[in-house]
Amino acid sequence: MLNVAMFGASGRMGRAIVALVVESADLRLSGALAAEDDPQIGHDAGVVSGVAPVAVAITSDPLRALADATVVIDFTLPAASLAHARHCQARSVPMVIGTTGHDAAGRAEISRIAGDIPIVMAPNMSLGVNLLFKLAELAARALDPDYDAEIFEAHHRHKVDSPSGTALGLGNAVARGRGTSLEQSAVYARHGATGPRPRGAIGFSVVRGGDIVGDHRVIFAGPGEQVELAHHAQDRSGFARGALAAARWIVGRPPGLYSMMDVLGL
């Protein structure tokens, strides 16, 4: 039985993950964390997630949430996830980080902490999306830069980062396939007289609205034809199941920074 501490337990992903933990035969919810000003502090995490009570109250104290954890799953905010990673490092608790939006310094710190504990970090935990990453890389490798690469993503109005971490992951996959870097190739904004599209550019198009769970498409628009790869999330259960697969996989691994590609053996 693995004891799972859910950091970000009151959020959309946190609630979906807690619900699956409660339903699982091999997992137990041992702790639940939310921000200090969250109205769900003190409430039963199972009830907040819409399932049976689990006798685990949501707390704002990360040490309390960590107390009995075998593994931590973090879906919070970038700065918070770094603080949580330090707590996990101090207590030798493996970690799954689904939080997105880290800057270069944040990613570097997580990499440093992973020298002491095993961490799975991915822009998207969905098994289908991670397969899409691989397919995008293979397509980019097979198609020359005359096939213009455009990444489209749409999410709910409350999402704070743009483009999404998943869209950036797709951009990095395309760049790897082409033997370049996203920093060299990305075009994030177009307005006014921008001129012709640069050859080899990786473009991004973003929608924020309503309650869209997550749509991603990679378009390769070439001479006389167009290739599209797509993933449409109907609810958050796919992301939650992927996060739990990562949690099961990471326990017992040596220290290091892993991705969902490692979890899936891709």
C-alpha positions, 0 to 999 in steps of 0.5 A: 500500500502506497501512502499518497500525499496530494499537494493542491488537493482542492484544485481541479486536478487534485480533486480528480486524483484524490477521487481515484486514490480513494477508489484504488486498492493499492493506494491510500491518501495520507495527506492533503495540502492547499494554500493557506487562504483556501476555503477548503482548509479543514475539510475532509479531502474525500468529501471535497473531491466528491467521494466518501470521507477519508478522515484526511483533512486538507491542511496548509502545513506541508510538513503535516501533509507529508508526515506519512507519505510514501510519495507526493503528487504536486499540482500547485503553483511554480513557487509553491512546488519548489518549496514542496520539493525542498521539503520532500528532499529533506525527508527523502520522499519521492515526488511527482510534479505536474505543476507547469509554468516554472522558469529556467531557475525553477527547473534548474532547482528541481533538477538539483533536488532530483540529485537527492530524490527521484522526481517525475516531472512532466508538462502533462501526465496524460498517457495519450498526450505523452504518446502525442509528444513522441509522435510529434517528434517522429513527424518533425524528424520525417518532414522537412521544414517546408512543412510549417509546424503550428501548435494549437492549444485551448484551455479553460478561462482560469488557466494562468500560464500561456502557452500551456506546459503541454504546448511547450512540450509539443514545441520541444518535441518538434524542435528535437525532431528537427535537430534545433531548439524551441528557443531558436524557432518559437513564434508566440505572437503575431500582430500587424504586418508580420511579414512572411512566416520564417522557414522552420518556425514553430508557431503557437496559437492559444485559446482561453475560454469557458471550461475547456479541459484541454485541447492540443493539436500539432499541424504540419502544413506542407506543400499540397498537404497537411498533417495533424496530430491531436489530443482532446481531453474530455475530463481530467481523469486521463491526467489523474490516472497518468499521475498515479501511474507515475507515483506507482512507478517512481517509488523505489527508483534511484534519485534522478529527474524522470519524465513520463517517457520513462514511466511509459518506457518510450 
